[in-house]
Amino acid sequence: MQVSLEQLNEVYKTVFGSEIQITELTTKNDIEKWDSISHLNLILELMHYFNTSFTVLEIERIKSIKDIMEILKMK
């Protein structure tokens, strides 16, 4: 699946409710609101937006935008 930063930015705006600009290098440490609950909300929004699902291992692996892009690219 092809994924763009613009698409992921839309997902992030929905989940985190702010005008953040993400890059491939953005990690969960860069976003103050990215805690365990928002992580689950992020996963749910990604699943909805991209009409896909994630394994438990994939969910645990997601710690950055790059991780999300790599996982979605394999779907």
For each residue, the residues with C-beta under 8 A, 3 or more apart:
1: 50 52 72 73 74 75
2: 73
3: 7 8 50 68 69 72 73
4: 7 8
5: 8 9 22 23 24 65
6: 9 10
7: 3 4 10 11 49 50
8: 3 4 5 11 12 22 65 68 69
9: 5 6 12 13 20 21 22
10: 6 7 13 14 49
11: 7 8 14 15 42 45 46 49
12: 8 9 15 16 20 22 31 42
13: 9 10 16 17 18 19 20
14: 10 11 17 45 49
15: 11 12 38 41 42 45
16: 12 13 20 31 33 34 38
17: 13 14
18: 13 33
19: 13
20: 9 12 13 16 31
21: 9
22: 5 8 9 12 26 65
23: 5 26 65
24: 5 64 65 66 69
25: 64 65 66
26: 22 23 30 31 64 65
27: 30 31 63 64 65
28: 31 34 39 63 64
29:
30: 26 27
31: 12 16 20 26 27 28 34
32:
33: 16 18 38
34: 16 28 31 38 39 42
35: 38 39
36: 39 40
37: 40 41
38: 15 16 33 34 35 41 42
39: 28 34 35 36 42 43 62
40: 36 37 43 44
41: 15 37 38 44 45
42: 11 12 15 34 38 39 45 46 62
43: 39 40 46 47 54 59 62
44: 40 41 47 48
45: 11 14 15 41 42 48 49
46: 11 42 43 49 50 52 54 68 72
47: 43 44 50 51 52 53 54
48: 44 45 51
49: 7 10 11 14 45 46
50: 1 3 7 46 47 72 75
51: 47 48
52: 1 46 47 72 75
53: 47
54: 43 46 47 58 59 62 71
55: 58 59
56: 59 60
57: 60 61
58: 54 55 61 62 71
59: 43 54 55 56 62
60: 56 57
61: 57 58 67 71
62: 39 42 43 54 58 59 67 68 71
63: 27 28 67
64: 24 25 26 27 28 67 68
65: 5 8 22 23 24 25 26 27 68 69
66: 24 25 69 70
67: 61 62 63 64 70 71
68: 3 8 46 62 64 65 71 72
69: 3 8 24 65 66 72 73
70: 66 67 73 74
71: 54 58 61 62 67 68 74 75
72: 1 3 46 50 52 68 69 75
73: 1 2 3 69 70
74: 1 70 71
75: 1 50 52 71 72
